Amino acid sequence: MADSNDNLAALSQQLACYRKLARLSDLQRSYVQQNQTDELLVVLQARAQVLGDIQRLEAIVGPLKKNWAEQSAGMSASVRDRASAMLVEAKSLLQQITQADQDDVLLLQQRKLNVGKQIQATSSARRINTKYAANAYSASSGSKLNVQQ
């Protein structure tokens, strides 16, 4: 029974981590949308810590998940139901977090493309201005621009 209690405690802690990760994912979305880079970096650091906790707990919970049929057979119905509900919620949160992350990646990629286009347009304008200035004001050019008329 101690094994079941340890598994339930680890599952509960891991679920709490997924809930925290979901809240951080919401913050991340807000910061990505508002282009708040410094705040985004803080959220990413916090997410890395939570992911470390999840990974540590997975060492305990992993065997339970892999051998659920066998492991759950030895549990009482109430313990099995609680464990099953926690696993379902954790899976749902993970899917939600993954989808939000994919959406954020798409938004950041679009922003990157837009910045690239702006840089390219600025570079092209600079080249055109440089060529214009070289042609308009060059001493070797045969035609002189008369600005007095």
Secondary structure by P-SEA (a helix, b strand, c coil): caaaaaaaaaaaaaaaaaaaaaaaaaaaaaaaaacaaaaaaaaaaaaaaaaaaaaaaaaaaaaaaaacccccccccaaaaaaaaaaaaaaaaaaaaaaaaaaaaaaaaaaaaaaaaaaaaaaaaaaaaaaaaaaaaccccccccccccc
